[in-house]
Amino acid sequence: MSAALLALLAALFGRHRGVDVYAAFVEGAKDGLRTAAQTAPCLCAALLLLAFVRGSGVLEGLEGALRPLFSRLGLEEALLPFLLLRPVSGSASLAALQGLIDRFGPDGAPARMAAALFASSETTLYVASLYLGAAGRKRSRYILPVAFFAWACGAAVTLFALELF
């Protein structure tokens, strides 16, 4: 009901200001379809890359390589799969979060850390591919390394803040 009311109010406001509401709507829909057509190949490439990464065992290899570092830093090793999945896949990281909640309970340290990271971070690969596609960029050059570095810095600050409080 509220969405219909909002649409009606927008149409009435546009009419009051002398705007051809239907023509403006059609023009906006055309722009939306153009944007979708520009971003679709980038999103398909990101999904294909995700399937390759998950199927190749790269995540398991990274998990094994990072486990000693996590131990030295005193971080929960159970959090590692979530940390590797979050910048790559929103749905996979949500499933990992659910697994941590099931295993440690909602108040367990790994579940709280993962929930804070889930809420305070973004799926970097998806967002980068979406923005690059919308901007018409074919090469990412420094964008992905910098975006992943920024995500890692944000994750470190989040984990540090959780340790303080």
Secondary structure, DSSP 4 states (H G I P E B T S, - for coil): -HHHHHHHHHHHHHHHTT--HHHHHHHHHHHHHHHHHHHHHHHHHHHHHHHHHHHHTHHHHHHHHHHHHHHHHT--GGGHHHHHHTTT-HHHHHHHHHHHHHHH-TTSHHHHHHHHHHHH---HHHHHHHHHHHHT-S--TTHHHHHHHHHHHHHHHHHHHHHH-
